[in-house]
Structures are given as C-alpha cells and as structure tokens.
Amino acid sequence: MKNTHLKLLTLIILSVFLGCKETPKNAEDKDSIANEAMSANATVPTAWITNRVAKAKEKLNRTDAGKVVWNAMEAHGGLDTWYGNGPLSFRFNYQPLDTTKAQRDSYQTVDTWSNKARHTSATESTAHYGWSGTTAWIKAADSLAFKYDTKFWALTPIYFLGQPFILDGEGVNLELLPQKTYKESPQDVVKVTFDAGTGDAPDDYYILYFKEDTHQLTAIRYIVSYPAYFKDGGHLPEKFMEVIGATTVEGILFPTGYKTHWLTDQETPGEYITKIDVSDIHFEKQVSKDFFDVPEGAKIVE
C-alpha cells in the first residue's frame, strides 16, 4: 500500500498492499501547527487528530464505497483511536513457501500519521533500515543482512496491517463493487486505486472484502506494479490474501497473520504461496521525534 510500493501498502495499503513509496499514498500535507505543537515524543496534538478524523468521516460518507470503509474503520476500533494511540510497533514475518525467495522478518515501528518507519532485523539486533519520510536508509555491518529490497519493504507491511485506516487520505479512490460470497458469508467489496503521481506505484490497486454483518476485513486482493521491478510497465498477477486470526490491542482490531495465494480465474484463492505471521503488536508512547531520522553512519538507499 511518499516520493516512494507495491503500494498491500503507502495506501492502502500501502500499498496493499505494496511497497515503499517516497510519497505515502495516504499522506496529506502535514499541518504546520501540528508540527510546531509536537512534544519531544512522536505524538500529534488531539486537535490535529480530531480535525483529520472529521475530514475523513465527511469525505468517506459522501459515497457508498466510502461508507463501507468508514464502517470498517469503526468496526476495527475507530480512526481517532488509531491515530491517538501513537506509533505502532509489530513483528511482520513474511515467509514465501518457495524457499528460493527471501524471507522478510523484522520488528518495525511506524509513525501512523506521517508514514515513517524503522525496522530491526528479527535475527540481528544491530541491523536496521527505514524510511525517514523523505529518505530510505540502511545500517548493518553485514551487507547481506537484508536479502531483499529494503526501500520497497520499508512501508509495505503497514499497507496490509494498517487496513482500513490507511484509506483516509488524499489521492485514494474508492469504488464499490458487487458483493461476493467468501467463506459462506456475504462480503461488501471495495476497490482502491490511486491518483496519478501518488507514490512510486500509482497503478497498484487493492480489492478489499468486508464481512457484511460485522464490517470487518476478511481478505485483500492486490497487484504489485513497483516500477523498480517492472521497468517497462506491467505488474505481477493478482494475489488473494486471507486475513487470519484476530487480536485487539488498545482498542484496535488486528489480524495475527495472512495466507497469500495466486488469484484464480474464478476470483478465488488458488495456489498458496506465502505465509505471514504478525506478532508483538503494541503502540509506542515514548518514541522521540528523531527516532525515524536517518541514523549516523547509515547508507542512503536510492
């Protein structure tokens, strides 16, 4: 789901769901008053949250697709709670079943209001990478500490885990599609696309399934069109990501994992290709303002 993925990732997600964009898909111009009012910690004023939530509610409720997304935000804990809890930390363990492909396993902290991120390897505590809001960076003694595109991956996980909250910003377009039945339950279906110039992969899209009676997210369909991977245009075939498990952390409902499949011609999950585990989810209350800055000695990733 920045002048930066895959989108599931910035968003969507993101999105999604998904890669690292140099201009987050859900970013709005940062309020200068909010910047001035920020304390020594990476938190934003209550007034900023109230204003952003009110704008999102008014905008989303103008359309049928937006109403589905707003109801999903409410069912997942509320946009005000999402922003009010502070930066989000979690472990995201992406495990391709094809063992020739790189596993991506890191602890990460994401500033949910500005889409900055800092990752630490799950196997090497001194290896880090991140997105400062303007710059991708990596700091690791071992050049092979991360055997994948860290710029692309810096914000990719939040474009999955942050659904549906990451859909509140500018450059996000929502379209209500016909209902589907998934796991024997009717689903409201919303397609998410992005304005041209939104992030590095504006051709990405998500198709989100929300269970009709609970408004909760049950599945994510998406493509990856990250230009660094597809220099002549194009994208990977569409994927179908099952949302697995559920946990509530400080009022916000999260999945505990995903199962990713190739999408079949019947628009159902086909070959199972990736297992994703999400754990150690919590919100940070004491993250310093410079936590997401490029650290001394880091290498800039172009």
C-alpha positions, -999 to +999 in steps of 0.1 A: +000+000+000+058+092-005+082+102-033+084+064-027+055+002-034+038-021-040+017+001-027-006-041+004+009-009+010+019+038+014-022+032+006-038+013+011-020-001+018+003+007+011+000-002-005-015-033-001-009-038-002+026-029-016+057-013-012+076+016-001+066+049-017+085+081-015+052+099-011+028+079+012-004+070-006-024+082+024-004+113+031-019+147+034+002+178+037+014+179+073-003+206+094+024+231+103+005+238+135+007+201+144+045+201+136+051+231+159+029+216+187+046+182+187+063+175+220+096+157+225+078+125+217+065+114+183+029+122+191+004+146+175-020+170+191-055+159+199-068+188+178-049+175+148-065+140+152-100+155+157-097+176+126-083+147+104-109+123+116-137+148+110-125+154+075-122+116+068-157+110+081-172+137+060-153+126+028-159+089+032-196+092+039-202+110+006-201+077-013-214+042-009-179+028-011-167+053+014-194+044+038-183+008+037-147+019+045-159+042+073-180+015+089-150-008+087-128+018+104-154+020+132-156-019+134-118-021+137-117+004+166-121+039+151-098+062+132-095+085+163-081+056+184-058+046+155-041+080+155-044+086+192-025+055+203+008+067+189+033+050+167+026+013+160+052-015+166+049-051+154+068-081+141+060-090+105+074-123+093+069-128+056+077-164+046+075-174+009+068-211+005+092-210-024+125-213-005+144-197-033+127-164-023+139-143+006+122-143+040+115-108+053+113-108+091+116-077+111+105-057+141+092-024+130+078+009+143+057+030+121+045+066+127+009+062+116+002+098+110+032+105+087+042+070+075+077+070+087+092+036+096+122+020+113+129-018+110+152-040+130+161-075+118+145-103+138+177-122+137+203-095+141+195-067+165+222-043+151+208-044+116+183-017+108+166+001+078+138+026+074+120+054+057+125+089+073+097+105+054+120+116+026+149+091+026+153+054+026+183+041+046+200+010+059+225+005+086+240-030+090+275-044+095+267-073+072+259-062+037+238-094+033+217-088+065+187-080+043+184-101+012+156-080-002+147-045-014+145-026+019+133+006+003+104-013-012+097-031+020+100-002+045+063+006+044+049-025+027+037-042+059+017-013+072-002-012+039-016-046+050-017-043+088-030-007+086-061-016+066-087+000+066-073+031+084-047+039+057-075+048+033-084+081+049-061+104+029-057+122-004-051+105-037-072+075-027-101+065-049-128+040-037-152+021-059-180-002-046-180-035-065-208-061-065-210-082-033-192-115-032-196-146-010-164-156+008-162-184+034-200-187+031-206-151+041-217-121+020-189-095+016-190-058+008-163-053-018-144-021-023-117-014-050-089+010-040-070+029-067-047+059-066-044+092-084-015+096-109+015+108-091+005+092-058+036+074-047+060+055-069+034+029-079+001+046-086-010+017-108-013-006-078-047-014-066-064-033-037-098-051-037-109-054-001-136-078+013-155-067+044-179-091+060-214-076+056-227-081+091-195-072+111-179-048+086-145-064+094-118-070+068-116-107+057-095-106+025-073-084+004-067-088-033-039-068-048-013-064-075+023-052-073+034-027-100+065-012-084+084+004-113+118-008-100+106-043-106+087-036-138+108-010-157+087-014-189+054-012-170+031-041-160+027-059-128+026-093-111-006-114-114-032-105-088-029-121-054-055-131-028-046-126+008-067-143+035-069-124+068-060-149+096-068-146+133-077-116+153-063-097+183-074-064+199-046-040+211-055-008+228-089-008+211-077-016+176-085-049+159-056-065+141-051-098+123-024-122+136-014-133+101-022-137+064-021-165+038-014-153+003-025-172-028-024-165-066-059-155-077-077-180-099-098-171-130-129-176-108-116-148-084-110-173-056-078-182-037-056-206-057-021-218-051-009-209-016+024-190-019+032-170+012+027-174+050+028-142+071+028-141+109+021-109+128+031-107+164+043-084+192+018-057+183+017-027+205+016+011+204+046+032+215+041+061+239+077+072+243+092+075+208+114+105+203+109+129+174+142+119+159+136+081+162+127+079+125+155+101+113+184+087+092+209+075+118+245+084+118+266+061+097+236+048+077+238+042+040+212+061+018+192+038-005+184+053-038 
